[in-house]
Amino acid sequence: MPIVRITLSADRPAETRRPIADAVHRALVEVVGIPAGDRFQTIEVLPRDAMIFDPEYLDVARQDVVAIQITLRGGRTPEVKRRLYAHIAEGAAAVGVRPEDVFVVLTENGSADWSVGNGKAQLLDLELPANQS
């Protein structure tokens, strides 16, 4: 059950926002194996000057960063994470985002760290495989 926050500049055309979110979700479904209906995303649009990213850190030439924060239960291998990053960048590129501008960070936690409604810890009561969280 990942939750995703996508932060991008107001300079990005409004019609590209949903396709970027779709690309991130598709990558989570295809690479991580989450169920297609497990979609919880927020798109945050900020003025360009409110996003401060070094334009060359680690030899990546950034221009207009799309920051993607994904919180999910832990358990994926580094190889799965590498494939996820690549798949997100490819999907974003297909809708006009330069791969250099795709910035992804994963935050992992455990089943006790989630309540998906009604004030309950549903993931503690379910036996979900790691790839469905």
C-alpha positions in Angstrom: 0.0 0.0 0.0 2.3 2.8 -1.1 1.4 6.4 -0.8 2.9 8.8 -3.4 3.6 12.5 -3.4 4.6 14.0 -6.7 5.9 17.6 -6.4 6.4 19.6 -9.6 6.6 23.2 -10.7 3.7 25.2 -11.9 5.6 25.6 -15.2 4.7 22.0 -16.1 1.5 22.0 -18.2 -1.6 21.0 -16.2 -2.4 18.3 -18.8 0.9 16.4 -18.0 0.2 16.1 -14.2 -2.2 13.1 -14.4 -0.1 11.3 -17.0 3.0 11.6 -14.7 1.0 10.2 -11.8 -0.2 7.4 -14.1 3.4 6.5 -15.1 4.4 6.3 -11.4 1.5 4.1 -10.6 2.1 1.9 -13.6 5.7 1.4 -12.5 4.6 0.4 -9.0 2.1 -2.1 -10.4 4.5 -3.6 -13.0 7.7 -3.6 -11.1 6.8 -3.8 -7.4 3.6 -5.9 -8.0 1.1 -3.8 -6.0 -2.5 -4.3 -7.0 -3.8 -1.9 -9.7 -6.5 -0.6 -7.3 -4.0 0.3 -4.6 -3.6 3.9 -5.7 -3.1 6.7 -3.2 -1.3 9.8 -4.7 -1.1 13.5 -4.1 0.1 15.9 -6.8 1.6 19.1 -5.3 2.2 22.1 -7.7 4.6 24.7 -6.5 5.9 28.0 -8.0 9.2 27.2 -9.8 11.2 29.3 -7.4 9.9 27.2 -4.5 11.7 24.2 -5.7 15.4 24.3 -5.0 17.5 21.5 -6.5 21.1 21.6 -7.4 21.3 21.6 -11.2 24.4 19.3 -11.3 24.7 17.2 -8.1 26.2 13.8 -8.9 26.7 14.7 -12.5 23.0 14.9 -13.4 21.9 17.9 -15.4 18.6 19.0 -13.8 16.4 21.7 -15.2 12.8 21.3 -14.0 12.7 18.6 -11.3 9.7 16.3 -10.7 10.2 15.0 -7.1 8.5 11.7 -6.4 8.3 10.5 -2.8 7.0 7.0 -2.3 6.3 5.6 1.2 5.7 1.9 1.4 6.3 -1.1 3.6 9.9 -2.3 3.5 11.2 -5.5 1.9 12.2 -4.8 -1.7 15.6 -5.7 -3.0 18.0 -3.1 -4.3 17.5 -4.6 -7.8 13.7 -4.1 -7.6 14.3 -0.5 -6.5 16.7 0.1 -9.4 14.1 -1.3 -11.9 11.4 0.9 -10.3 13.4 4.0 -10.7 14.2 3.2 -14.3 10.5 2.4 -15.1 9.3 5.6 -13.5 11.9 7.7 -15.5 10.9 5.9 -18.7 7.2 6.5 -18.1 7.7 10.1 -17.2 9.9 10.6 -20.3 7.0 9.2 -22.4 4.9 12.2 -21.2 7.5 14.8 -21.7 9.6 14.8 -18.6 13.4 14.7 -19.1 14.8 11.6 -17.3 17.4 13.8 -15.7 14.5 15.7 -14.0 13.0 12.6 -12.4 14.0 12.6 -8.7 12.7 9.6 -6.7 13.0 8.8 -3.0 11.6 5.7 -1.3 10.7 5.7 2.4 10.1 2.3 3.9 8.3 1.4 7.1 6.3 -1.5 8.7 2.8 -2.7 8.9 2.2 -1.0 12.2 2.9 2.4 10.6 -0.3 2.5 8.5 -4.0 3.3 9.1 -6.0 3.4 5.9 -9.2 4.6 7.5 -11.6 4.2 10.5 -8.7 4.7 12.9 -7.6 1.1 12.5 -4.3 -0.5 11.8 -5.6 -2.7 8.9 -2.2 -3.9 7.8 -1.5 -5.5 11.1 -4.7 -7.5 10.7 -4.0 -8.7 7.2 -1.4 -11.1 5.8 -0.3 -9.1 2.8 2.7 -10.2 0.8 5.5 -7.6 0.9 4.8 -6.6 -2.7 1.3 -5.5 -1.9 2.3 -2.8 0.5 
